[in-house]
Amino acid sequence: MSNFDYRITEDVYEWIRNGTKRIEARLYNEKAQKINIGDTITFITLNTDRKINVKVIGLFRYGNILDLFDDFDMYLIAHKSMSKEQIAKMFEEIFGKENVEKYDVLGIKFELLEVHE
């Protein structure tokens, strides 16, 4: 089993911590292609370095972020107040338009293991 580190915002940290967010969307790049079910991911906040450890329990590959939303409820991926279009725009801002067009999207379903505040 492997462990991967990913940076997240404080908002995303809170969504994972309180149990509403249970799927992380990432580009299916070289790093994400190495993730397997049973691996762990440490999510680290950008500004405070708070950490959450999760276990990967499902992997779902899609051509783009909007296709991921067709199969899963929004509240599992992001805050329920956000629209699909807002999240797609945010995804493009985070990863860059060129990368979003180049790579597929990986939906990583996880269960919470530990919270480090």
N, CA, C and O of each residue as an XYZ file, in Angstrom:
468
protein
N       0.833     -1.184      0.000
C       0.000      0.000      0.000
C       0.879      1.251      0.000
O       1.955      1.282      0.598
N       0.391      2.262     -0.680
C       1.134      3.513     -0.807
C       0.380      4.656     -0.144
O      -0.829      4.579      0.074
N       1.121      5.725      0.176
C       0.509      6.943      0.697
C       0.827      8.087     -0.258
O       1.945      8.204     -0.759
N      -0.171      8.925     -0.501
C      -0.026     10.075     -1.376
C      -0.391     11.322     -0.595
O      -1.262     11.281      0.274
N       0.273     12.434     -0.900
C      -0.033     13.719     -0.284
C      -0.673     14.629     -1.326
O      -0.207     14.714     -2.463
N      -1.745     15.306     -0.924
C      -2.400     16.300     -1.772
C      -2.710     17.524     -0.939
O      -3.090     17.405      0.226
N      -2.551     18.702     -1.526
C      -2.862     19.960     -0.869
C      -4.328     20.299     -1.113
O      -4.866     20.053     -2.192
N      -4.966     20.870     -0.087
C      -6.368     21.268     -0.180
C      -6.566     22.610      0.510
O      -5.718     23.052      1.285
N      -7.684     23.248      0.223
C      -8.025     24.504      0.893
C      -8.625     24.210      2.265
O      -8.984     23.074      2.574
N      -8.724     25.250      3.070
C      -9.331     25.107      4.398
C     -10.794     24.665      4.290
O     -11.260     23.855      5.091
N     -11.514     25.198      3.300
C     -12.913     24.794      3.110
C     -13.026     23.302      2.857
O     -13.850     22.621      3.467
N     -12.194     22.796      1.955
C     -12.235     21.369      1.625
C     -11.877     20.531      2.847
O     -12.474     19.480      3.079
N     -10.905     20.994      3.629
C     -10.537     20.317      4.870
C     -11.761     20.161      5.768
O     -12.028     19.074      6.280
N     -12.490     21.236      5.954
C     -13.672     21.202      6.819
C     -14.742     20.256      6.277
O     -15.380     19.536      7.044
N     -14.939     20.254      4.961
C     -15.936     19.363      4.353
C     -15.575     17.900      4.573
O     -16.446     17.069      4.830
N     -14.279     17.591      4.471
C     -13.834     16.209      4.712
C     -13.976     15.882      6.199
O     -14.483     14.821      6.564
N     -13.525     16.799      7.049
C     -13.561     16.584      8.499
C     -14.979     16.347      9.009
O     -15.198     15.495      9.870
N     -15.942     17.102      8.479
C     -17.309     16.944      8.976
C     -18.080     15.842      8.250
O     -19.253     15.610      8.543
N     -17.429     15.166      7.309
C     -18.020     13.988      6.685
C     -18.899     14.226      5.478
O     -19.462     13.276      4.935
N     -19.035     15.489      5.034
C     -19.879     15.719      3.865
C     -19.165     15.377      2.565
O     -19.782     14.826      1.653
N     -17.887     15.693      2.462
C     -17.108     15.398      1.252
C     -16.495     14.009      1.397
O     -15.747     13.744      2.338
N     -16.823     13.125      0.453
C     -16.280     11.764      0.488
C     -15.690     11.326     -0.842
O     -15.279     10.176     -0.999
N     -15.650     12.255     -1.807
C     -15.021     11.989     -3.101
C     -14.166     13.193     -3.464
O     -14.643     14.328     -3.454
N     -12.913     12.943     -3.780
C     -11.992     13.983     -4.227
C     -11.813     13.837     -5.731
O     -11.615     12.729     -6.230
N     -11.881     14.949     -6.454
C     -11.654     14.947     -7.898
C     -10.258     15.485     -8.171
O      -9.881     16.550     -7.682
N      -9.505     14.739     -8.952
C      -8.149     15.134     -9.334
C      -7.937     14.826    -10.810
O      -8.639     14.002    -11.396
N      -6.961     15.499    -11.396
C      -6.598     15.152    -12.764
C      -5.983     13.765    -12.768
O      -5.261     13.392    -11.844
N      -6.274     13.004    -13.814
C      -5.720     11.651    -13.939
C      -4.330     11.749    -14.572
O      -4.085     11.244    -15.668
N      -3.431     12.415    -13.845
C      -2.059     12.603    -14.318
C      -1.168     11.462    -13.820
O      -1.661     10.462    -13.296
N       0.130     11.620    -13.988
C       1.070     10.549    -13.637
C       0.958     10.155    -12.159
O       1.020      8.971    -11.829
N       0.796     11.130    -11.280
C       0.678     10.841     -9.849
C      -0.613     10.070     -9.552
O      -0.582      9.049     -8.865
N      -1.726     10.550    -10.060
C      -3.020      9.923     -9.775
C      -3.124      8.523    -10.377
O      -3.840      7.674     -9.846
N      -2.426      8.280    -11.465
C      -2.467      6.962    -12.101
C      -1.865      5.870    -11.218
O      -2.099      4.684    -11.449
N      -1.098      6.266    -10.216
C      -0.458      5.302     -9.309
C      -1.325      4.937     -8.107
O      -0.990      4.019     -7.359
N      -2.431      5.645     -7.916
C      -3.299      5.406     -6.755
C      -4.107      4.135     -6.959
O      -4.650      3.894     -8.037
N      -4.177      3.326     -5.911
C      -4.950      2.085     -5.931
C      -5.900      2.041     -4.738
O      -5.688      2.728     -3.739
N      -6.931      1.242     -4.850
C      -7.836      1.019     -3.727
C      -7.025      0.420     -2.571
O      -6.212     -0.481     -2.777
N      -7.251      0.918     -1.381
C      -6.508      0.482     -0.205
C      -5.366      1.421      0.159
O      -4.884      1.386      1.291
N      -4.921      2.263     -0.779
C      -3.883      3.254     -0.481
C      -4.434      4.305      0.462
O      -5.646      4.415      0.647
N      -3.540      5.073      1.055
C      -3.961      6.190      1.897
C      -3.541      7.503      1.239
O      -2.565      7.573      0.491
N      -4.312      8.529      1.545
C      -3.993      9.876      1.083
C      -3.981     10.779      2.306
O      -4.875     10.721      3.150
N      -2.954     11.614      2.385
C      -2.891     12.652      3.401
C      -3.221     13.966      2.709
O      -2.473     14.428      1.847
N      -4.342     14.563      3.091
C      -4.723     15.882      2.599
C      -4.153     16.903      3.569
O      -4.376     16.819      4.776
N      -3.412     17.872      3.030
C      -2.739     18.890      3.837
C      -3.251     20.261      3.410
O      -3.259     20.582      2.222
N      -3.676     21.064      4.374
C      -4.186     22.388      4.026
C      -3.060     23.291      3.526
O      -1.904     23.160      3.929
N      -3.432     24.205      2.641
C      -2.454     25.088      2.015
C      -1.789     26.044      2.997
O      -0.583     26.275      2.905
N      -2.547     26.604      3.930
C      -2.015     27.670      4.779
C      -1.658     27.260      6.196
O      -0.789     27.873      6.817
N      -2.316     26.229      6.719
C      -2.094     25.884      8.124
C      -1.433     24.525      8.317
O      -1.057     24.172      9.435
N      -1.291     23.771      7.256
C      -0.695     22.430      7.320
C      -1.461     21.464      8.219
O      -0.889     20.495      8.719
N      -2.764     21.724      8.427
C      -3.580     20.720      9.111
C      -3.716     19.535      8.162
O      -3.712     19.703      6.942
N      -3.836     18.342      8.728
C      -3.825     17.127      7.910
C      -5.014     16.231      8.212
O      -5.522     16.179      9.332
N      -5.434     15.528      7.171
C      -6.458     14.491      7.301
C      -5.971     13.283      6.518
O      -5.568     13.402      5.361
N      -6.011     12.121      7.157
C      -5.653     10.880      6.469
C      -6.921     10.128      6.092
O      -7.837      9.983      6.902
N      -6.960      9.650      4.839
C      -8.111      8.897      4.351
C      -7.623      7.629      3.666
O      -6.469      7.530      3.247
N      -8.528      6.663      3.563
C      -8.245      5.416      2.860
C      -9.059      5.398      1.569
O     -10.257      5.682      1.584
N      -8.414      5.067      0.461
C      -9.075      5.005     -0.841
C      -9.934      3.742     -0.896
O      -9.436      2.631     -0.712
N     -11.248      3.931     -1.155
C     -12.151      2.777     -1.229
C     -12.808      2.647     -2.606
O     -13.542      1.690     -2.855
N     -12.550      3.600     -3.496
C     -13.101      3.515     -4.845
C     -12.402      4.489     -5.770
O     -12.003      5.573     -5.344
N     -12.250      4.116     -7.037
C     -11.633      4.969     -8.052
C     -12.527      4.985     -9.284
O     -12.972      3.939     -9.755
N     -12.788      6.196     -9.805
C     -13.701      6.354    -10.926
C     -13.092      7.323    -11.931
O     -12.841      8.483    -11.602
N     -12.855      6.860    -13.148
C     -12.208      7.685    -14.175
C     -13.245      8.201    -15.166
O     -14.099      7.458    -15.650
N     -13.142      9.504    -15.454
C     -14.077     10.161    -16.356
C     -13.317     11.047    -17.344
O     -12.173     11.433    -17.104
N     -13.970     11.353    -18.443
C     -13.366     12.221    -19.452
C     -13.251     13.665    -18.995
O     -12.356     14.390    -19.429
N     -14.163     14.087    -18.111
C     -14.106     15.450    -17.591
C     -14.873     15.513    -16.269
O     -15.558     14.568    -15.878
N     -14.736     16.641    -15.604
C     -15.313     16.803    -14.267
C     -16.838     16.729    -14.297
O     -17.446     16.205    -13.364
N     -17.461     17.242    -15.351
C     -18.926     17.228    -15.416
C     -19.471     15.807    -15.500
O     -20.549     15.528    -14.977
N     -18.740     14.906    -16.152
C     -19.175     13.510    -16.222
C     -19.174     12.856    -14.843
O     -20.027     12.016    -14.554
N     -18.230     13.233    -13.999
C     -18.181     12.723    -12.625
C     -19.457     13.100    -11.871
O     -19.998     12.302    -11.106
N     -19.928     14.332    -12.099
C     -21.131     14.806    -11.414
C     -22.385     14.062    -11.850
O     -23.375     14.041    -11.118
N     -22.359     13.458    -13.018
C     -23.530     12.706    -13.491
C     -23.772     11.449    -12.660
O     -24.905     10.976    -12.563
N     -22.704     10.903    -12.058
C     -22.819      9.640    -11.319
C     -22.869      9.790     -9.804
O     -23.222      8.841     -9.103
N     -22.522     10.965     -9.287
C     -22.461     11.154     -7.840
C     -23.153     12.454     -7.431
O     -23.116     13.443     -8.163
N     -23.777     12.441     -6.265
C     -24.392     13.651     -5.742
C     -23.322     14.700     -5.474
O     -22.215     14.388     -5.034
N     -23.673     15.932     -5.747
C     -22.733     17.042     -5.588
C     -22.168     17.131     -4.175
O     -20.984     17.419     -3.999
N     -23.003     16.888     -3.171
C     -22.546     17.071     -1.792
C     -21.436     16.101     -1.405
O     -20.749     16.328     -0.409
N     -21.242     15.026     -2.170
C     -20.146     14.095     -1.894
C     -18.807     14.636     -2.402
O     -17.744     14.183     -1.975
N     -18.868     15.610     -3.318
C     -17.672     16.124     -3.977
C     -17.315     17.537     -3.507
O     -16.143     17.863     -3.321
N     -18.341     18.365     -3.318
C     -18.107     19.760     -2.932
C     -19.261     20.240     -2.072
O     -20.197     19.489     -1.798
N     -19.192     21.476     -1.653
C     -20.249     22.034     -0.820
C     -21.554     22.100     -1.602
O     -21.562     22.445     -2.783
N     -22.642     21.773     -0.945
C     -23.941     21.691     -1.615
C     -24.406     23.018     -2.189
O     -25.301     23.037     -3.034
N     -23.823     24.129     -1.751
C     -24.222     25.435     -2.277
C     -23.594     25.733     -3.640
O     -23.983     26.696     -4.301
N     -22.632     24.923     -4.060
C     -21.939     25.161     -5.326
C     -22.643     24.434     -6.475
O     -23.161     23.330     -6.303
N     -22.652     25.066     -7.636
C     -23.224     24.442     -8.822
C     -22.142     23.631     -9.542
O     -20.949     23.808     -9.295
N     -22.576     22.752    -10.422
C     -21.632     21.967    -11.227
C     -20.723     22.895    -12.028
O     -19.522     22.653    -12.149
N     -21.299     23.937    -12.561
C     -20.534     24.878    -13.381
C     -19.492     25.618    -12.542
O     -18.372     25.841    -13.003
N     -19.854     26.001    -11.310
C     -18.901     26.666    -10.422
C     -17.725     25.748    -10.099
O     -16.574     26.184    -10.083
N     -18.019     24.491     -9.846
C     -16.953     23.547     -9.516
C     -16.075     23.289    -10.732
O     -14.853     23.203    -10.604
N     -16.680     23.164    -11.908
C     -15.894     22.955    -13.136
C     -14.964     24.145    -13.368
O     -13.811     23.961    -13.757
N     -15.452     25.356    -13.133
C     -14.625     26.559    -13.294
C     -13.494     26.565    -12.263
O     -12.351     26.873    -12.600
N     -13.805     26.229    -11.024
C     -12.794     26.177     -9.967
C     -11.731     25.123    -10.291
O     -10.540     25.349    -10.079
N     -12.167     23.979    -10.803
C     -11.254     22.897    -11.183
C     -10.271     23.402    -12.243
O      -9.074     23.122    -12.178
N     -10.795     24.149    -13.215
C      -9.952     24.709    -14.269
C      -8.991     25.756    -13.717
O      -7.843     25.828    -14.155
N      -9.440     26.567    -12.762
C      -8.571     27.574    -12.151
C      -7.453     26.926    -11.348
O      -6.319     27.405    -11.363
N      -7.763     25.850    -10.654
C      -6.762     25.169     -9.827
C      -5.722     24.463    -10.691
O      -4.521     24.600    -10.457
N      -6.172     23.718    -11.676
C      -5.266     22.852    -12.443
C      -4.821     23.437    -13.776
O      -3.893     22.915    -14.394
N      -5.457     24.501    -14.230
C      -5.119     25.117    -15.504
C      -5.913     24.511    -16.651
O      -6.096     23.297    -16.725
N      -6.374     25.367    -17.530
C      -7.215     24.929    -18.652
C      -6.511     23.879    -19.505
O      -7.118     22.885    -19.906
N      -5.235     24.104    -19.777
C      -4.471     23.170    -20.620
C      -4.432     21.770    -20.006
O      -4.623     20.779    -20.712
N      -4.187     21.682    -18.703
C      -4.141     20.378    -18.035
C      -5.519     19.725    -17.974
O      -5.639     18.511    -18.138
N      -6.553     20.523    -17.740
C      -7.907     19.983    -17.679
C      -8.299     19.382    -19.029
O      -8.992     18.366    -19.085
N      -7.852     20.011    -20.109
C      -8.136     19.486    -21.449
C      -7.259     18.278    -21.777
O      -7.664     17.418    -22.560
N      -6.086     18.204    -21.198
C      -5.126     17.132    -21.495
C      -5.452     15.825    -20.769
O      -5.317     14.744    -21.343
N      -5.883     15.925    -19.503
C      -6.060     14.733    -18.667
C      -7.532     14.411    -18.412
O      -8.389     15.295    -18.409
N      -7.801     13.125    -18.199
C      -9.100     12.702    -17.689
C      -9.187     13.119    -16.224
O      -8.238     13.669    -15.664
N     -10.331     12.851    -15.618
C     -10.554     13.173    -14.203
C     -10.696     11.877    -13.415
O     -11.346     10.935    -13.870
N     -10.091     11.830    -12.241
C     -10.207     10.683    -11.355
C     -11.025     11.078    -10.139
O     -10.678     12.015     -9.420
N     -12.108     10.359     -9.916
C     -12.872     10.518     -8.693
C     -12.347      9.518     -7.682
O     -12.356      8.313     -7.934
N     -11.888     10.010     -6.540
C     -11.302      9.160     -5.511
C     -12.271      9.102     -4.332
O     -12.401     10.070     -3.582
N     -12.941      7.979     -4.171
C     -13.851      7.803     -3.040
C     -13.033      7.331     -1.844
O     -12.177      6.456     -1.976
N     -13.297      7.912     -0.682
C     -12.462      7.606      0.485
C     -13.286      7.521      1.749
O     -14.428      7.977      1.819
N     -12.655      6.911      2.760
C     -13.214      6.931      4.115
C     -12.194      7.608      5.011
O     -10.987      7.440      4.838
N     -12.693      8.376      5.971
C     -11.861      9.132      6.893
C     -11.165      8.194      7.874
O     -11.797      7.315      8.459
N      -9.864      8.386      8.047
C      -9.093      7.613      9.020
C      -8.716      8.446     10.239
O      -9.027      8.068     11.368
N      -8.042      9.587     10.018
C      -7.548     10.419     11.125
C      -7.595     11.891     10.766
O      -7.406     12.270      9.610
N      -7.849     12.719     11.776
C      -7.793     14.162     11.626
C      -6.681     14.675     12.530
O      -6.638     14.347     13.716
N      -5.775     15.487     11.966
C      -4.667     16.088     12.737
C      -4.842     17.596     12.695
O      -4.641     18.224     11.656
N      -5.217     18.174     13.833
C      -5.406     19.626     13.873
C      -4.305     20.196     14.690
O      -4.239     21.411     14.875
